[in-house]
Amino acid sequence: MEPFRRLTAPAIVLDEPNIDTDQIIPARFLWRPRRSGYGELLFNDRRYDADGAPRTDFALNQYPDARILLAEANFGCGSSREQAVWALFDAGIRAVIAPSFGDIFFNNCCQQGVVPVRLDADAYQALRAAWAPGVPFTVDLEALRVAAGDVQFAFALAPFQRQQLLEGLDDVAATLRHAEAIAAFEAAYERAHPWVAG
């Protein structure tokens, strides 16, 4: 997982609510191993036509250098597939800004290095109104602020999730930082409760 601190980059917009994880990464691709890369499959059924040619009217094809996604309410609803976040990350999207997210998708973002920025509806619409081709957006995880030009807002993230993203640690890596303390606890527990060991 790559650490995230501050990103200033182009953004794309998907102006519709309830984009579910099956739209982000269709289920028929979920068999692929992580190492194979999911970036070219992001929004596959919306991004390409039946012959596999890129649709010129789809935002990701119009702005392939975008690193920030502005989405409407309930983004990432549906199934719990972590491949949806893999596809975003592998396509270069490092932050998603929306009024609300699917709960599991939100947590998966924090585990995979994509910053989920939740803004209230009014703040989101003000930020959305600042979007135009070529306008850079900034997501500052250290300061917990997002900005586009002179429009900026604070956002919140649980301290543990923020720290994981800042340091590039998923739950396993964060736990392993305490490996010595865990081993000491286990040894002491076995000594105190020898009937449990074995």
PEPE-V111235 format. One record per residue. N is the residue number from 0. RES is the residue in one small letter. OMEGA is omega in whole degrees, 0 to 359 (999 if undefined). BURIAL is 1 if it has 24 or more other ideal C-beta (glycine too) atoms within 12 Angstrom, else 0. Layout:
BEGIN
N&RES&OMEGA&BURIAL + N&RES&OMEGA&BURIAL
END
This chain:
BEGIN
0&m&181&1 + 1&e&175&0 + 2&p&178&0 + 3&f&177&1 + 4&r&182&0 + 5&r&181&1 + 6&l&170&1 + 7&t&189&0 + 8&a&173&1 + 9&p&180&1 + 10&a&170&1 + 11&i&184&1 + 12&v&170&1 + 13&l&187&1 + 14&d&174&0 + 15&e&181&0 + 16&p&170&0 + 17&n&173&0 + 18&i&186&1 + 19&d&185&1 + 20&t&178&1 + 21&d&173&1 + 22&q&180&1 + 23&i&176&1 + 24&i&182&1 + 25&p&186&1 + 26&a&184&0 + 27&r&180&0 + 28&f&189&1 + 29&l&180&1 + 30&w&186&0 + 31&r&177&0 + 32&p&182&0 + 33&r&185&0 + 34&r&183&0 + 35&s&180&0 + 36&g&182&0 + 37&y&187&1 + 38&g&182&1 + 39&e&180&0 + 40&l&181&1 + 41&l&181&1 + 42&f&187&1 + 43&n&187&1 + 44&d&177&0 + 45&r&186&1 + 46&r&183&1 + 47&y&176&0 + 48&d&184&0 + 49&a&179&0 + 50&d&179&0 + 51&g&179&0 + 52&a&179&0 + 53&p&175&0 + 54&r&184&0 + 55&t&182&0 + 56&d&181&0 + 57&f&189&1 + 58&a&184&1 + 59&l&177&1 + 60&n&179&0 + 61&q&184&0 + 62&y&185&1 + 63&p&180&0 + 64&d&181&0 + 65&a&178&1 + 66&r&181&1 + 67&i&181&1 + 68&l&172&1 + 69&l&184&1 + 70&a&179&1 + 71&e&187&1 + 72&a&174&1 + 73&n&179&1 + 74&f&179&1 + 75&g&176&1 + 76&c&178&1 + 77&g&187&1 + 78&s&185&0 + 79&s&190&0 + 80&r&177&1 + 81&e&178&1 + 82&q&177&1 + 83&a&178&1 + 84&v&176&1 + 85&w&182&1 + 86&a&177&1 + 87&l&182&1 + 88&f&183&1 + 89&d&176&1 + 90&a&177&1 + 91&g&178&1 + 92&i&183&1 + 93&r&178&1 + 94&a&175&1 + 95&v&180&1 + 96&i&182&1 + 97&a&175&1 + 98&p&178&1 + 99&s&183&1 + 100&f&164&1 + 101&g&187&1 + 102&d&183&0 + 103&i&177&0 + 104&f&179&1 + 105&f&180&1 + 106&n&177&1 + 107&n&177&1 + 108&c&182&1 + 109&c&179&1 + 110&q&188&1 + 111&q&174&1 + 112&g&175&1 + 113&v&184&1 + 114&v&175&1 + 115&p&182&1 + 116&v&180&1 + 117&r&177&1 + 118&l&174&1 + 119&d&189&0 + 120&a&181&0 + 121&d&179&0 + 122&a&179&1 + 123&y&182&1 + 124&q&177&0 + 125&a&178&0 + 126&l&179&1 + 127&r&181&1 + 128&a&179&0 + 129&a&182&1 + 130&w&170&1 + 131&a&179&0 + 132&p&178&0 + 133&g&178&0 + 134&v&180&1 + 135&p&173&0 + 136&f&178&1 + 137&t&171&1 + 138&v&182&1 + 139&d&182&1 + 140&l&179&1 + 141&e&181&0 + 142&a&184&0 + 143&l&179&1 + 144&r&172&1 + 145&v&183&1 + 146&a&169&1 + 147&a&186&1 + 148&g&180&0 + 149&d&181&0 + 150&v&179&1 + 151&q&182&0 + 152&f&172&1 + 153&a&172&0 + 154&f&183&1 + 155&a&174&0 + 156&l&180&1 + 157&a&184&0 + 158&p&181&0 + 159&f&179&0 + 160&q&178&1 + 161&r&181&1 + 162&q&177&0 + 163&q&180&1 + 164&l&179&1 + 165&l&184&1 + 166&e&182&0 + 167&g&183&0 + 168&l&169&1 + 169&d&184&1 + 170&d&181&0 + 171&v&180&0 + 172&a&179&0 + 173&a&179&0 + 174&t&183&0 + 175&l&175&0 + 176&r&180&0 + 177&h&185&0 + 178&a&181&0 + 179&e&180&0 + 180&a&178&0 + 181&i&180&0 + 182&a&179&0 + 183&a&178&0 + 184&f&181&0 + 185&e&179&0 + 186&a&179&0 + 187&a&180&0 + 188&y&179&0 + 189&e&178&0 + 190&r&182&0 + 191&a&183&0 + 192&h&187&0 + 193&p&179&0 + 194&w&180&0 + 195&v&184&0 + 196&a&170&0 + 197&g&999&0
END
